[in-house]
């Protein structure tokens, strides 16, 4: 056998060194709220490209076996959901749903073809049996896939102005936010028949202008973000208006450009793209806490869009958790711009603090102004 030449060996050594994981400084601990209040949220980490989580892949591997997942990345992530420890992300710029698998340390995307090809997915939700519903603004439809991600059917378009931008599933009811028609449609998830639609109440003199995101509780009460009116509309299961949460303004409890929303028990999470933070309120709209803020430092947000809260996936962040912080829930916030596309946080309590003690009277909810410079909008 012919022995390899020295130049070829040198080339292989150079290729093997290219793309090797770089040694980075340990991420500083970031908690919210700031001292002296007891910490309730810990920032865990950010992910933007496959290289942020993939380890052990060398330049030689890429040379011999093709493109590494390290080169795959998020461009404009919006809605997200976690199922069986895998994070699913709608990327409106790439027109795909990506998967972030911390167990396999891999960033990938769902392969869809034929009738199931996506164009501009904005939000998504899973049923208990794994059926996937994706609100696609480009197709002007909600596209449905089986648990093995095969195309099943579609909902819409709902007229010439149809712009489905969010979707939620509670029991047999599929809730669809139609931004083009400024309403919410409720469909039977099995028969695909429309049950009702709502978005205005003439008696209460209220009407949606620009609904963008929603979350539904177990009783069917629907919390809908209106990004122009800067409020959260609450509707009951029959489509009757109940109340507003928040108002336009620049202090905690008010909104300037609200986007993503999530319910977690008796707490409501609302992302604001102008303040570049996420507010946590009770169901009456009283502010409890906010986290994030403008900038590119650890934990900060840059035109945030979507938020997800749950327990699934929290097991993969034990290494990032502070030894004294006991995590209860995982929080994910997506950013449309900036260097960090997805931020991961943990909601919990520190063993070093007494949370039964009353907060200071003048600093109960971080009542300083929450306003921030408004960055360029994405158009969505």
Buried (B, 14 or more C-beta within 10 A) or exposed (E): EEEEEEEEEEEBEEBBEEBBEEEEEEEEBBBBBEEEBBBBBBBBBBBBBBBBBBEEBBBBBBBEEEEBBBEBBBBBBBBBBBBEBBBBBBBBBBBBBBBBBBEBBBBBBBEBEEEBBBBBBBBBBBBEEEBBBBBBBBBBBBBBBEEEBEBBEBBBBBEEEBBBBBBBBBEEBBBBBBBBBBBBBBBEBEEEEBBEBBBBBEEEEBBBEEBBBBBBBEEBBBBBBBBBBBBBBBBEBEBEBBBBBBEEBEEBBBBBBBBBBBBBEEBBBBBBBBBBBBBBBEBEBEBBBBBBBBEEEBBBBBBBBBBBBBEBBBEBBEEBBBEEBEBEBBBBBBBBBBEBBBBBBBBBBBEEBEEEEEBEEEEEBBEEEBBBEBBEEBEB
